[in-house]
Amino acid sequence: MYIEKRKVEGNIKYYLVHSYREKNEVKKIRKYLGINLSKEDLETRRKLAEQDILEILNEININVFLFSLTKNQIKILNRIGNNICCTHLSEDEWQRFTEEFVYNTNAIEGSTVSLNEVPKILRKKYTEDKEEIETKGVANAIDYIRKTKEGLSLDLILKLHKLCFEGSKHFAGKFRDVNVIVRNSRGEVLHTGVSKEQLNDYLADLIYWYEENKNKFKPLVLAGIIHNQFEHIHPFQDGNGRIGRLLLNFILLKNNYPPINILLEDRQEYYHTLQEYSKNDDIKPTILFLIKQYKKTLKMVTTKKKKM
């Protein structure tokens, strides 16, 4: 918000102005403060006007980190998944899901462990191979988010990273103190994580936003937003994709929704939705993608269906 001055016939009129973006259009809310105000009167009236503008904004839109959604846009997003069919998983189905999830989420990041090898690795008591350690680690993290009663927090995020990578990465369970860039196989930059200097502020904002807005979105939309913002921040030196997909499922499970497995075969579409969010402030492609992954996941692990 900023003060706008207008000279009219030798007098100065003061306004408090707030600019916001709705779709591709910049709009303004302008509140008249008064004419020829003293410094003290201007400050007093500014504070009152700020509250008025904040109340108006709460009716117009909800901020989603670096962009905003109108209430109508939120209604549309929340309706997208209304017709999806799902079920709560039995223990046998959870075992199948865990094996499929561990294989796909690690393979997306370059693991060479095959789907057939996953059950054998999970039955091992000890392993020293890096990929096998991460296979068992991700399975342990899935089991953890199934059973924990804690809420979303930075401690939870660090705990999941440590569960996944302790023994395979020296920085397991620690946020990065370096800058990170994600490149494709041709060396082209796909994404740059937030700077190390801004990292703590972005992470604090992630948790604050979740607590303030978790009841305004359907679980699938909420999980998609948190997952995408986490990937946008990229808080770890490595392992961000796997932790982001675990957080996605953590939020779904907290809301009594079944988990989603993002498949290796759909990796390119998945990356595209992340870029649409980071570059174009568009969460809708992610929600549509997650619904398709839901249907594939449930077909893979169960034949029972129940409307959500």
N, C-alpha and C positions, 0 to 999 in steps of 0.2 A: 504494500500500500504506500501511496505517496501523496504529498500535498500539491495541489494544483492551484496556481494563482491566476486570476483574471482581472485585468484593469478595465474598469467601466466608469467613464466620465470622472476620472480623477480618483476614484475609489478602488480598493482592492477586495475582490471577493475570493474566499477560500473554499476549496472543495477537497475532500478526501477521496482518492480514486484507487480502485483495485481492478487490475486487468486479469482476465482468465481466458483460457482457450476452451472452446466447445467445438469438437470435431476439428475442422481446419480454419475456424473463424475466431479471431480475437474479440472478446467482448469486454465491456467495462461497466463497473458499478460505481456511480458517482454520488457522494453525499455532500450536500451544502453545509458548510460550517458557520459562515457568517461573513460580515463585511468589516474591514478595517480593524481586525482583531489584534489585541495585544498578544505578546508571546505566551503569557499565562493562559489567557482565554483560548488561544488556538490549541494549546496542549490539552486543556480540559475537554474541549469539544471534539478534538481528535480521538481521544480515548473512548468517548461515548459513541462516536461514529464507527469506530473500529468494531465495537460489539454489534452494532446494527448490521454492518456489512457481513460479519461472520455468521450472523443468524440468517441473512439472505443466502449466503453461500451454502449453508447447511441444507437449505431448501432446494437450491439449484443443482448442486453436484457434490460428489465425494472425491477428494484427492486420492489418487493412486500413485504415490511417490512422485514422479516427475510429470504426471498428467492428471486429468480429472475425468470422471464419468458423470453424466447427468443421471438423475433418478430413473428416467425412462430407459437409458442405455443399460443401467443395472438390472432393471426389470427384464429387459430382453435377454441379457446374458444369463440371468437366473432361470429363465424359461427354457433355455436351450436343451438342458439335460433332463427335462421333465419326463420324457418317454423312454429313457434308458431302463432296461431291465437288469436286475442284479440279485445277488443272494449273499448271505453271510456264509463264510466258508467253514466246512468241517475240518477236523484235524488232518485228515488225508488230503483234502483239497489245499489246505495251508502248506502242506509239505510239497505238493506239486507246484504251487505258486512260488514258494521259496526257491526251489530249484530253477524254475523258469526265470524268475526275477534275477537271481544271482548270475545266471549265465548271460542274460541279455544286458543287464546294466554294466557288467564288467566287459563284455564283448564290445559294447559301444565305445568303450575307452581303450580298446586295443588288446584285451586279454585273448590269449590263444586257447584257453581251456574250453573244451567242447561241452555241449549239453550233457552228453553221456558220461563225461568224467565228473560232473558236479556231484552226483550222489555219492560216488566213491570217496571224493575228497572230503565231503562233509562227515563221513563216517570215521575218518582218520582222527586219532587222538592228537598227534603231533605232526607238524609239517614245517619245513624250512624254506621251501620254494616260494618266491615272492607272489606268484599268481595264485598258488594254493592258499597262502596266508590270506590274501584278499578275498578269495572265494569263501573261506570260512568266516572271515571278518564281516562281509556283507550279510551273510546268513545270520550271524549273531546280532547284527544291527536290526534286521527285520524282526527277529524274535523280541528284541528290546522294545521297539515301537509298538508291537502288539500288546505288550504287557504293562508298560509304564503308565503311571497315572499322572505324571508331570505334564505341565503345559509347555508351549513353545518358549524357548529361552536360548540365550547364547550358550549357557552351560549344556543344554541338550544337544545343540549343534556340535559343540566341541566333543561331547561324549560319543556321538555317532561317528565322527571322524576318527576318533581314537579306536573305537571298536572295529572299524573297517580296515585301518592301516597300521595299527601297532605291530611292529615286527617287519613291515615292508617299507615304511617311509619314516625317516628320522624326525619329520615334523608332524607326526600323527598327533591329533588333538591340539594343534596350535594354529591360530590365525597367522596369516603371512605377514612378514615385515619387508616384503619386496613387491615390486610391481609385476603384474602378469599380463601376457598377451596370448590369445588363442589363435593359432594359425592352422590352415588346412595343409594337406599333403604337398601342395605346390608352394607353400611358404607365404600364402596370402593371409593377411590379418582378418580374422572372422570377428573377433571381439577383444576389447581391451577392458580388463577389470578396473574398478574404481581405484584411484591412486592409494598407495599405502597410507598417505597422510589423511585421507578422507574415510578410510575403512571403518574406524570405530564409530564415526557419526552415522554412516550408512547402516551399519549393523544395529545400532541402537534404534534408528528410525524404523528398521524392519520389524523389530519386536513391538515397538510402540504402536505402529500402524496396525499390526495384527490385533492387538488387544483392543484398540479403539474401533475397529471395523469388522471384527470376526462375525458379528451377528447381522451384518447388513448384506451378506452374500451367501448364496447357496454353497455348501461345502466344496463342490467341484470347482466352482469359480474361485473361491477363496484359496483352495489348494493350488490352482493354476497360477494365481497372482503371486503368492508367496514363493512358489517354485521358480517362476520366471525372474522375480526380483532378486532372489538369492543367486541365480545364475548370472544375472546382470552385475551384481556386486563382485562375485568370484572371490570369496574371502580366504580361500586356501591356496597354497602354492600348487597343489594338485589334489584331485579327488572331488572337485566341486560338482561334477555331473552326478556322481553316485550319491553324494550327500543331498543334493537337490531333489533327486528322485525319491530318496527316503523321506525327506520332509514332505513331499507331495503326499505320500502314503500316510505319514504320521497324521496330517490334518484330516485326511479322509477317515482314518480309523477313529480319531477322536470324535468324529461326528457320526459314527456308526455306519459309515459307508465301507464297502469292500475295497481292497487295494487294486491298484492299476500297475500293469507291467508294460513298460515301453519297449517295444521289440526292436532288435537289431535291424531287421529288414526295413523298418520305418525310420531309420536314423536320419536320413536326409530331410524328410518332412518335419521331423522333430526339430532339427537345427533351424529350419526355415521359420517355424513358429517362434523360436527364441529370438531370431533376428527381427521378426515383425514387431515383437514386443520392445526390444531395445532400441531399434531404429525408428519405428513408426508409432510407438505407443499404442499398439493394437493387441489386446488380449484375446479377441474372439477366435483367431486361428488356433490358439492353444486349446481353448475349450472344445472346439470342434474336433481337434486332433485327439484330445483325451477321451472323448466319447467313443471314437473309433477304437482306441486302444482298450477301453473298457470292454467293448463287445468282444474283441479278440481274446482278452484275458479270461473273461468268464466262459467263453466257448472252450478255451484251452483247459481250464481247471475244473469246470463243473457243468452239469447238464440241468441243474435246478435253476429256476428263474423266479424272481419276484419283483414286481414293479417298485421302483424307488419312490 
